Amino acid sequence: MKGRTIVFILIIVTLIALALCWFWLQEVIVDYDLEKALHQSPERINCTIFLS
């Protein structure tokens, strides 16, 4: 019985965390400037940051 209670609490905590992350991501998506990102030319992208 104790194991079922722990699993139930773990599921509830996970659902709350998912809801909080979803709300946080909504603000991040709204703040992200898609037009600025799409107009960045490839010669200005520094590929060395991906190699280190």
C-alpha positions, 0 to 999 in steps of 0.5 A, spaced: 500 500 500 505 504 501 508 503 494 502 505 491 501 511 495 508 513 493 507 512 485 501 516 486 504 522 489 510 521 484 505 521 478 501 528 481 508 531 482 510 530 475 503 532 472 504 539 476 511 539 473 509 538 466 503 544 467 508 549 470 513 547 464 508 548 459 506 555 462 513 557 462 514 555 455 508 559 452 512 565 455 518 563 452 515 562 445 512 568 445 518 572 447 522 569 441 523 573 435 522 568 429 522 574 424 529 575 426 531 568 427 529 567 419 533 573 417 540 571 419 544 569 414 549 563 414 555 567 413 554 570 420 553 563 424 559 561 428 559 554 427 565 553 432 561 553 438 558 547 435 564 543 435 567 545 442 
